Amino acid sequence: MDLAQKFKQLRTQRGISVYKLSKDTDISQNYIRKIEKGESQPSVLVLEKLLARLGTTLAEFFSENENVLYPTAYERELVETSRLLEEEKALAVLHFAKLMSK
């Protein structure tokens, strides 16, 4: 799968519209659409910014083996979901998890 297809698939799996992604990252809708159509190759910095909003990293995005980064599907979902939270909420989730583990 090429970058354009993989990026669009990730965005749609996350349920984030091009408009919302554009608003949250200050990257134009037209540019995001060009990336998804394979008409433009984003810089590393732009791609990193877009992927961060989608709850993933460059390493995870380009990894061909998902098992290297996450031992279980549950852990993957937990990490990706927490990345989408505001920092205060993510810290609250972490604090709660620590309390639950005692």
C-alpha positions in Angstrom: 0.0 0.0 0.0 1.4 3.4 -0.9 1.6 6.5 1.4 -1.5 8.1 -0.1 -3.8 5.0 0.3 -2.4 4.3 3.8 -2.8 7.8 5.0 -6.4 8.1 3.7 -7.3 4.7 5.2 -5.9 5.8 8.6 -7.8 9.1 8.5 -11.1 7.3 7.6 -10.5 4.6 10.3 -10.2 7.3 12.9 -13.4 8.9 11.7 -11.8 12.3 11.1 -12.9 14.4 8.1 -10.4 16.3 5.9 -12.0 19.5 7.2 -11.4 18.6 10.9 -7.9 17.4 10.2 -7.2 20.6 8.4 -8.6 22.7 11.2 -6.7 20.8 13.9 -3.3 20.9 12.1 -3.5 24.2 10.2 -2.7 22.3 7.0 -5.0 23.2 4.1 -7.8 20.8 3.0 -6.6 21.0 -0.6 -3.1 19.9 0.5 -4.5 17.0 2.5 -6.6 15.9 -0.4 -3.6 16.1 -2.7 -1.6 13.9 -0.3 -4.5 11.3 -0.3 -4.7 11.3 -4.1 -0.9 10.8 -4.4 -0.6 14.2 -6.1 1.7 15.6 -3.4 4.4 14.1 -1.1 4.3 15.8 2.3 7.5 16.8 4.0 8.5 14.7 7.1 7.4 17.6 9.4 4.0 17.9 7.7 3.3 14.2 7.7 4.4 14.0 11.4 2.0 16.7 12.3 -0.9 15.0 10.5 -0.1 11.6 11.9 0.1 13.0 15.5 -3.4 14.3 15.1 -4.4 10.8 13.9 -2.9 9.2 17.0 0.2 7.6 15.4 3.8 8.2 14.8 6.0 8.1 11.7 7.6 4.8 12.8 4.2 3.2 13.4 2.8 4.6 10.1 5.7 3.2 8.0 6.1 -0.1 10.0 5.3 -3.2 8.1 5.1 -5.3 11.2 2.5 -4.0 13.8 3.6 -6.6 16.4 7.0 -4.9 16.8 5.5 -1.8 18.4 2.5 -3.3 20.3 2.4 -6.7 21.9 -1.4 -6.8 21.8 -4.2 -5.2 19.8 -5.6 -3.9 23.1 -2.4 -2.1 23.9 -2.3 -0.6 20.5 -5.9 0.7 20.8 -5.2 2.1 24.3 -2.1 4.0 23.2 -3.7 5.3 20.0 -6.8 6.5 21.9 -4.8 8.2 24.6 -2.8 10.1 22.0 -6.0 11.7 20.7 -6.9 13.1 24.2 -6.0 16.5 25.5 -2.9 16.3 27.7 -5.0 16.8 30.9 -7.4 14.0 30.0 -4.6 11.7 29.0 -2.9 12.3 32.4 -6.1 11.5 34.2 -6.4 8.2 32.3 -2.8 7.4 33.2 -3.5 8.2 36.9 -6.7 6.1 36.9 -4.8 3.2 35.4 -2.1 3.4 38.0 -4.7 3.5 40.8 -6.4 0.4 39.3 -3.1 -1.5 39.2 -2.6 -1.3 43.0 
